Amino acid sequence: MIHLFLSHIFICASKQTNSKGEDQIMTITQADLKKLISYGAAKNITDSGTLPKGSRRITVTTGSYGANGALFVSESGKLYAIVARGGQLFKYL
C-alpha cells in the first residue's frame, strides 16, 4: 500500500512543463503530505529540524492563502515534509 501511494506521489510530483516550456511544480493535498509522515515515509521538520544540503523541493501543498506545506528529497533519497504555513516553510521555499 505504501509503495503504491509513494509511486502516485512521485508520478504526480514529477517535473512537468506547460505549453510554453516553463517548469511547473505539481501540487498534492495536505492530507497526502500528512499520510507520508504517518506512514514513516517522510520526516516531519515543521517545528524543528533542517534539510540536508543538496535537498530539492518535490512538491508543494496550497490553500486559500498560498503555500501551506512542501515535500523535499535529499540527495540520499530521504523525504522531508513541512506541513504548516510558517517560517520553516518559507525558509526553504
Summary of the structure (lengths in Angstrom):
residues: 93
radius of gyration: 12.8
end to end distance: 29.7
largest distance: 38.6
contacts: 248
relative contact order: 0.20
helix: 28%
strand: 30%
